[in-house]
Amino acid sequence: MNVLGRTPRSRLDRAVLRLAERTPDWLIDPVPRDHRESDAAFRRRRRVTGAFSVLGAGMLGLSLSQKPDSKEFYGLTMAVAGTWVAGGIASGPLHLGWMRSARETVHRPVVTPVLTGAGVFGAFYGAALVAKRIPVLNRAVTRILRYAHQGNPALVTMTTLTNGVAEEVFFRGALYAAAGTRHPVLKSTAVYGLATTSTRNPALVLASVVMGALFGWQRKITGGIQAPVLTHLTWSALMLRYLPPLFADQPSIEAEASQQRD
């Protein structure tokens, strides 16, 4: 059976086909669910998510324009998280989701999302080694890692993980549901990437597109936000722990702090 619905014509098509054929059904087949809502509720969800998307994106850009380890940075990043959560809750019902097991039983997703987060971190760590050799990406990664390198570890960890959960509540919870039944993964990922452009950081935008697609796929398969939340938390925690030391030797990592002292 051709899972793509057509004859594969390119190497990419054939590679995807082979991967799909070798992947267990319980990892790629969506769990049945009934999340139908009235037309009025759906239209309201779209209005709410549209408004909060613009508001949250603006606040995200503002938060990452603040100085590392400043009260303004910590306050605004927590405000961004609050905005995403408020928008998610205000839009309508949210769902945790379910996942099939190899034994065809249904359970809340836990182990698979955590392992997925760890695996994706490994891929990103390898990409970071390459990014160090590309000036534009090296500058972009260093610029965002200053917040971890120069900040209070406890506060940076709290704001990072809190925002990770909040983003999933909004983008894979509310906004995914507002995207409708046609290409919700593509639509929610596109809005996620557009919101991140407010940071004017190409590394963050690229990461948001890659991870947004993964989180969106998890939302599609499980029907809820628990899987993307756990993957996001695992990935973020590992990135926060192991990426700053990798770029600690970059002269620009302390440049802003030196300017502040002068």
N, C-alpha and C positions, 0 to 999 in steps of 0.2 A: 504493500500500500504506500502511496506517495503522500506523506504527511503534509507536504507543502501544497497539495491540491493541483499540481501541474508537473510536467516533466522537467527535471532539473537541467538548466541550460548553461550554468557557469560552475566554476570550481567552488565558489561560495555556496551555491545552492546544493551541490553534491556534499560538501562538508557538513552543512546544516542537516541535510537528510540523514547522513550517516550517524551524526551525533544524536539526532532524535530517535533513530531506530535502536541505538544502544542505550538510551536513557530509560530507566524504569518508568512505567506508566504513572506510578504514584508520585513521581517528581514533576511531571509535566501536565497531567490531566487535572483541570479545575475541579475542585470539590463542589458538588451540587449545592446551590443556595437559592433562597428566595428573598431578594433585597428590593423587591418592587415597591414603588411609592407612587402616590398620586401625581398627576401632572402639575398641580399647584405646588406640591412639596418639592418637586424636581426643579421647577422654575425658581422657587425661593432659594433652594440650595445653590443654584447657579448665581443668583444675585449676590448672595452672601459670600461665596467663595471668590467671586470676581472682585468685590470690594476689599476683602481681606488680603487677596493676592497683591494688589497694588500697595496697600498699607504696609504689609509685611516686607515687601521688597524694598520699599523706601527706607524703612527702619533698619533693614539688614545692611544696606549700603552705608547708612549713617553710623551704625555701630562699628563697622570695620574701617571707618575713617578716623576713629578715636585713637589716642595714644595707648600703647600696650600698658597693662597694669595700672590703668586709671579708673577712677570711680565711674567716669562716663562710659568707658568701655563695658565694664561689668554690668552697670545699670541698663544700658541699652541692649546688650545681648540678652539679658533676662527679659527685657520688655519685648524683644522680638519673639522669644519663645512663648511669652504670654499671648502675643497677638496670634500666633499660629494655633495655639490651643483654643483660644476664644473663638476664632473663626471656624475651627473644626467642630466644636461643640454647638455653636450657634447655627451651623448649616443643617443639622439634622442627625439622625441616628448613625452611630459608628459601630463597627463590628470587629471582633477579635480575629475571627477566622478559624478554619479547621484544616487539617492536613491528613492525607491518607498515609498509611504505613505500608511496608512491604507485605504485611499480612492482611491488607485490605480493611483494616480497622481505621476509625477516624479519631483523631486526637488533636489537642491544641499544639501548634508547632513550637518546638523548643530546641531540640538538639540540632536538627538540620539547619535552621537559621543561624545558630551560633557557629557551627562549622563552616557555613557559607561565609559569614563575616570574617572568620580567620583566614579562609582561603583567598578571599578577595584582597585582604590586607597584604598577603604574600605577593599577589600580583602588583599591587600598588607600590610596595616596597621596591620591587624590581624596577618598576617604572620610575620611581624616584631616583634610583641610581643613574638611570639614563637622563632624567631631567637635569641632574647636576651638570651634565656636559652640554646642555642647550641653554645658552645665556638667558633667553626670554623666559623660559620655564624655571630656570634656577632662581631668577629674580622674583618671579611670581610666588614660588613655593617658599622662598626665604622670607618674603614680605608677610605671608600669613603665619609662618612659624615663629615670627618674632613675638606674637602674642603668647605662645606657649613658652618660649625661651626666656622672655623677660618678665612674664607674669607670675602671679602666685599660683603654684601648682594646684592647690585645692580649689581655688576659685575658677581657674581655667578648666579644670576637669568638670566641675559642676556645671558651668555654662555650656561647655561642649556637649556633654551628655544630655542635659536638659533640652538643648536645642535639637539634638538628634531625635529625641522622642517627639517633641513638638512638631517637627517637620513631617514626621510620619503621620501624626494625627491629622494634620491639615492636608498634605499633598497626596498621601496614599489612602487617607480616610475620606475627608470631605471632598477634595477636588477630584479624586478618582471617581467618586460616585457622581459628581456633577458632570463628568466628561461624557456620560451616557454609555451606550453599548458598542459604539463604533470607535475602535482604536483607542480605548481609554489609557492604555499603557503609553502610547505615543503622545497623546494629548497631555497627560499629567506630567510626563517627562519634559515635554517642551516648555510647559509653564514653570516647572521647577528650574530648568536651565535659564529661562528668561528672568526669573526672580533673582537668580544668582549673579546675573550680569550687572546688577546694581553695585556689586563689590568692585567691579572693574579689574578683576583678577582672573586671567585666563586659566590658571591652574584650578581654581575653584569652579569655574564654569565647566571645564572639561570633566572634572570629577563629578559634578552634579548631573551631567548628562549620562555618564557611564553608570553611576550608582542609582540614578533615578530610573533608568531602564530596568536595572535588576530589582529594585524595590517595587516598581510597578508590576513586574512579572510575578513577584511573590504575592502581591495583592491579588492579581488575577487568579493564581492557582489556589490560594487559600481562602479568598473572599473576605479578608480582614487585614488588620494592621499589626497583629502580634508578630508575624514572621518578619516583615520589614523593620519593625522596631528593634527586635533582638539582633538582626543582622547589622543594622545601623549602629547600635550601641557597641557591639563587639568590634566592628571595623573602626569606629571612632576611638575607642579606648586603646586599641593597638596602635593606631596611627599617632595618637597623642603621646604614647609611651616611647615608640621607637623611631619616629621620624625626626623630631627635633635634634637628637644627638647626631643623626646622620648629616645634618646641615650646620652643626655647631661650628665647623671650621670655616664657614663662609664669612669673610670680613664684614659683609653688610648685615649680618644677624644682630650685631650690637651697634650698628651705625646710629639708629634712632635714639637709643639709650644714651650714647655718648653726646649727641647733640643736645639732649635734654639736660645733661649734667653741666655742659658748657654754658 
